[in-house]
């Protein structure tokens, strides 16, 4: 057993982190481990934050830092200051972060500077696109970490290729498989999203778009929306877009109307959104997590970017990287709509959280690795 005096600090800040860390938190609860939950509130609206804690029956974070939005430098600076203060107060024996957000970078740096071991869940992902702030975050977090939980053999090889000690790297699978498997049955029993929006299973497309490279520039956002509107006209399928707060803000800033071909709805909780995904004919997204979820759910995906840090989804035939220009997007949609859905899931068996917690426990002070 982990020593009574040892404490794990779980740091998260956004919707994807809450979802992907939920199986790890549940595993810590199941084993009655001592952990403290620190929420940066990088996503601070109810529909992007608190609803997920409620739906997933997660404990209320002991700390909410109220960081909110801002430039990358300002936000990361506030995160570093806030997280460091909590870590000094709590003195945990291990810090866990997940993914590639500013919260992840700040959590890893704050812990490393205090000589607290860092475990990075979902380590080794690379898009090799330095324009993405997430790429810088994930690389720096990996090189600050002491335990790197790689979801696949491919991500493990990337880490070893960057000179990271093999003893630090553990292939665990991806916790999103755990989260999807644990919650899909509950989601399907609800039935609300399709009924509420007059949708028929298998006869609509889901769109998500929020990446800075797509929505922070007037021309790129306009191109993305025009391309998606063309998909609606070409396929005849309704396009449902749960509008991300970041994108909503940019639409107002640029004075851009959303084309009438795209149906805007409010952001959904994880369970409703999971069902919306699972019953879709196709997913259009610039989200890395959505690429994974679509792959796991056997729903074809077209990625509205020029690169992906989830190449496994492309390799198994679940995903096509299409960019944001109309010709590429339409080609991707036509290819993927008729795609056979029998591809294998490359992200694990749904027991990733157990493996991660096993390794954390073995690595804790007083235990033999």
C-alpha positions in Angstrom: 0.0 0.0 0.0 1.0 3.6 -0.6 2.3 5.2 2.7 -0.4 7.0 4.6 1.8 10.2 4.6 2.2 10.1 0.8 -0.1 12.3 -1.2 -0.8 12.5 -4.9 -1.8 15.9 -6.4 -4.0 15.7 -9.4 -3.9 18.9 -11.4 -6.5 19.6 -14.1 -8.0 22.7 -15.8 -10.1 22.0 -18.9 -12.9 19.8 -20.1 -10.6 17.1 -21.7 -8.5 16.9 -18.6 -11.5 16.4 -16.4 -12.8 13.6 -18.7 -9.5 11.8 -19.2 -8.4 12.1 -15.5 -11.8 10.9 -14.3 -10.8 7.2 -14.5 -7.6 7.9 -12.6 -9.5 9.8 -9.9 -12.0 7.0 -9.6 -9.1 4.5 -9.3 -7.5 6.5 -6.5 -10.9 6.6 -4.7 -11.4 2.9 -5.2 -8.0 2.2 -3.6 -8.6 4.8 -0.9 -5.4 6.6 -1.8 -4.6 10.0 -0.4 -5.0 12.6 -3.1 -5.7 16.3 -3.5 -7.6 17.6 -6.5 -6.4 21.0 -7.9 -8.5 22.7 -10.6 -7.0 25.7 -12.3 -10.4 26.6 -13.9 -8.7 27.3 -17.2 -12.2 26.4 -18.5 -14.4 28.3 -16.0 -17.9 28.2 -17.5 -20.4 25.8 -16.0 -21.0 24.0 -19.4 -17.3 23.5 -19.9 -16.4 22.7 -16.3 -18.7 22.0 -13.3 -21.2 20.0 -15.3 -18.5 17.4 -15.9 -17.7 17.0 -12.2 -21.5 16.5 -11.6 -22.1 14.1 -14.4 -19.0 12.0 -13.8 -19.7 12.0 -10.0 -16.2 13.3 -9.3 -15.3 14.8 -5.9 -15.2 18.6 -5.6 -11.7 19.9 -6.1 -10.1 21.0 -2.8 -8.6 24.0 -4.7 -10.1 26.1 -7.5 -7.6 28.7 -8.7 -9.9 30.8 -10.8 -7.3 31.4 -13.6 -9.8 31.9 -16.4 -8.8 33.3 -19.8 -5.9 35.5 -21.0 -2.9 35.5 -23.2 -0.7 32.4 -23.0 2.0 34.2 -21.1 -0.4 35.8 -18.6 -2.4 32.7 -18.1 0.6 30.4 -17.6 2.2 32.9 -15.2 -1.0 33.0 -13.1 -1.1 29.2 -13.2 2.5 28.8 -12.1 1.9 31.2 -9.1 -1.3 29.5 -8.1 -0.2 25.9 -8.4 3.2 26.6 -6.7 1.3 28.1 -3.7 -0.9 25.0 -3.4 2.1 22.6 -3.8 4.0 24.4 -1.1 1.0 24.1 1.2 0.2 20.5 0.5 3.7 19.1 -0.1 2.6 16.1 -2.2 4.8 13.2 -3.0 3.7 13.1 -6.7 2.0 15.4 -9.1 -0.1 14.1 -12.0 -1.0 16.2 -15.1 -2.7 15.1 -18.3 -2.4 16.3 -21.9 -1.1 19.5 -23.3 -2.8 22.6 -21.9 -1.2 25.6 -20.2 -2.4 24.0 -16.9 -0.3 21.0 -17.7 2.8 23.0 -18.5 2.4 25.1 -15.4 1.7 22.1 -13.2 4.8 20.2 -14.5 7.1 23.2 -14.1 5.8 24.2 -10.7 6.3 20.7 -9.4 9.7 20.2 -11.1 11.1 23.4 -9.6 10.0 22.2 -6.2 11.6 18.8 -6.8 8.3 17.0 -6.6 8.1 14.1 -9.0 5.8 14.6 -12.0 3.7 12.0 -13.8 2.5 13.0 -17.3 -0.6 11.1 -18.5 -0.8 11.0 -22.3 2.9 11.6 -22.9 4.7 11.4 -26.2 2.1 12.9 -28.5 3.6 15.1 -31.3 2.1 17.0 -34.2 5.5 18.5 -35.1 3.7 21.8 -35.7 5.4 24.5 -33.6 2.5 26.9 -34.4 0.4 25.0 -31.9 0.8 26.2 -28.3 -0.2 22.7 -27.3 2.8 21.2 -29.0 5.2 23.3 -26.9 3.3 22.5 -23.8 3.4 18.7 -24.3 7.1 18.6 -25.3 8.1 20.7 -22.2 5.9 18.7 -19.9 7.4 15.4 -21.1 10.9 16.6 -20.5 10.0 17.9 -17.1 8.3 14.6 -16.1 9.7 11.7 -14.0 7.0 9.2 -15.1 5.7 9.3 -18.7 2.5 7.4 -19.4 2.6 6.8 -23.1 -0.7 5.7 -24.6 0.8 3.6 -27.5 4.1 2.0 -28.5 4.4 4.8 -31.1 4.3 7.5 -28.5 6.9 5.5 -26.4 9.2 5.4 -29.4 8.9 9.2 -29.9 9.9 9.8 -26.3 12.9 7.4 -26.5 13.9 9.2 -29.7 14.0 12.5 -27.9 16.5 11.0 -25.4 14.2 10.4 -22.5 15.3 7.5 -20.2 13.4 4.3 -21.1 12.9 3.6 -17.3 10.7 6.7 -17.1 8.4 5.7 -20.0 5.4 3.3 -19.5 3.0 2.3 -22.2 -0.4 2.3 -20.4 -3.0 2.9 -23.1 -5.1 6.1 -23.1 -7.5 6.8 -20.3 -10.1 8.1 -22.8 -10.9 4.5 -23.6 -11.6 3.9 -19.9 -13.8 7.1 -19.8 -15.8 6.2 -22.9 -16.3 2.6 -21.8 -17.3 3.6 -18.3 -19.9 6.2 -19.5 -21.2 5.1 -22.9 -24.0 2.9 -21.5 -25.2 5.6 -19.2 -25.0 8.1 -22.0 -27.1 5.9 -24.4 -29.8 5.5 -21.7 -30.4 9.3 -21.6 -31.6 9.8 -25.2 -31.9 13.5 -24.8 -29.5 15.1 -27.4 -31.0 13.5 -30.5 -34.6 14.0 -29.4 -33.9 17.6 -28.2 -32.5 18.5 -31.6 -34.7 16.5 -33.9 -31.9 14.3 -35.1 -31.9 10.7 -36.4 -29.1 8.3 -35.6 -26.6 8.1 -38.4 -28.0 11.0 -40.3 -26.1 14.1 -39.1 -22.6 15.4 -38.8 -21.0 16.8 -35.5 -18.6 19.7 -35.8 -16.2 21.0 -33.1 -13.7 23.8 -33.7 -11.7 25.8 -31.2 -8.0 25.5 -31.9 -6.2 28.9 -31.9 -4.7 28.3 -35.4 -8.3 28.0 -36.7 -10.3 30.4 -34.7 -7.9 33.2 -33.7 -7.5 34.4 -37.3 -10.4 36.0 -39.2 -9.4 34.4 -42.5 -8.9 30.9 -41.1 -12.2 30.9 -39.2 -14.1 32.2 -42.2 -12.5 29.5 -44.4 -13.3 26.7 -41.9 -17.0 27.8 -41.6 -17.3 28.2 -45.4 -15.9 24.7 -45.9 -18.2 23.2 -43.4 -21.2 24.9 -45.0 -20.1 23.3 -48.3 -20.2 19.9 -46.6 -23.9 20.5 -45.6 -24.8 21.5 -49.1 -22.8 18.6 -50.7 -24.1 15.8 -48.4 -27.5 17.1 -47.3 -26.7 16.1 -43.8 -27.4 18.5 -40.9 -24.2 19.8 -39.3 -24.5 20.3 -35.5 -22.0 22.6 -33.8 -21.9 22.8 -30.0 -20.2 26.2 -30.0 -17.1 26.5 -27.9 -16.9 29.7 -25.8 -13.5 30.6 -27.4 -14.9 30.4 -30.9 -18.0 32.3 -29.9 -15.8 35.1 -28.6 -13.8 35.2 -31.8 -17.0 35.2 -34.0 -18.1 38.3 -32.1 -14.7 39.9 -32.3 -14.4 39.5 -36.1 -18.1 40.2 -36.8 -18.4 36.9 -38.6 -21.9 35.3 -39.0 -22.2 31.5 -38.8 -23.5 30.2 -42.2 -27.1 29.1 -42.1 -26.0 25.6 -43.1 -24.4 25.1 -39.6 -26.8 24.5 -36.7 -25.4 26.1 -33.5 -26.3 24.5 -30.2 -25.1 25.2 -26.6 -22.1 23.1 -25.3 -23.2 19.8 -23.9 -22.1 17.8 -20.9 -19.9 14.8 -21.5 -22.7 12.2 -21.4 -25.0 14.0 -23.8 -22.0 14.8 -26.1 -20.8 11.2 -26.0 -24.1 10.1 -27.3 -24.2 12.8 -30.0 -20.8 11.6 -31.1 -21.6 7.9 -31.0 -24.7 8.2 -33.2 -23.2 10.6 -35.8 -22.5 9.8 -39.4 -19.3 11.7 -39.3 -17.3 14.0 -37.1 -15.5 17.2 -38.2 -13.1 18.5 -35.6 -9.8 20.2 -34.8 -9.7 18.6 -31.4 -7.2 15.9 -30.6 -9.5 14.3 -28.0 -12.4 14.1 -30.5 -10.1 12.2 -33.0 -9.6 9.6 -30.2 -13.2 9.5 -29.2 -14.4 9.1 -32.8 -11.9 6.3 -33.3 -13.0 4.4 -30.2 -16.7 4.9 -31.0 -16.2 3.6 -34.6 -17.4 7.0 -36.1 -15.4 8.3 -39.2 -13.5 11.5 -38.5 -12.2 14.4 -40.7 -9.6 16.5 -38.9 -9.8 20.2 -39.8 -6.0 20.8 -39.4 -2.8 20.3 -41.4 -1.3 17.9 -38.9 -2.3 15.5 -36.0 -0.6 14.3 -32.9 -2.9 11.2 -33.1 -1.4 9.5 -36.2 -2.7 6.2 -34.9 -6.2 7.2 -35.9 -5.1 7.8 -39.5 -3.1 4.6 -39.6 -6.1 2.4 -38.7 -8.3 4.2 -41.2 -10.5 6.1 -38.7 -9.4 9.6 -39.5 -8.3 11.8 -42.4 -6.4 15.1 -41.9 -7.9 17.5 -44.4 -7.0 21.1 -43.5 -9.6 23.8 -43.6 -9.8 24.6 -47.3 -13.0 23.5 -49.1 -11.5 21.1 -51.6 -9.6 19.2 -48.9 -12.5 19.1 -46.5 -15.0 17.9 -49.1 -12.6 15.2 -50.3 -12.1 14.0 -46.7 -15.8 14.0 -46.1 -16.6 12.0 -49.2 -13.8 9.5 -48.5 -14.8 9.0 -44.8 -18.6 8.9 -45.1 -18.5 5.6 -46.9 -15.7 4.2 -44.7 -15.9 0.7 -43.3 -16.0 1.1 -39.5 -14.3 -2.1 -38.5 -10.9 -0.5 -37.7 -9.1 -1.6 -34.5 -8.9 0.7 -31.5 -5.2 1.6 -31.0 -5.6 3.2 -27.6 -5.9 0.3 -25.2 -8.3 -1.9 -23.4 -10.0 0.4 -21.0 -7.7 -0.4 -18.0 -5.2 2.4 -18.4 -6.1 4.2 -15.2 -5.3 1.0 -13.2 -1.9 0.7 -14.8 -1.1 4.3 -14.2 -2.0 4.2 -10.5 -0.1 0.9 -10.1 3.0 2.7 -11.3 2.4 5.7 -9.2 2.0 3.5 -6.1 5.2 1.6 -6.8 7.1 4.9 -7.3 5.9 6.5 -4.1 8.3 7.1 -1.2 8.6 4.0 0.9 7.8 1.6 -1.8 10.2 -0.4 -3.9 9.9 0.4 -7.7 
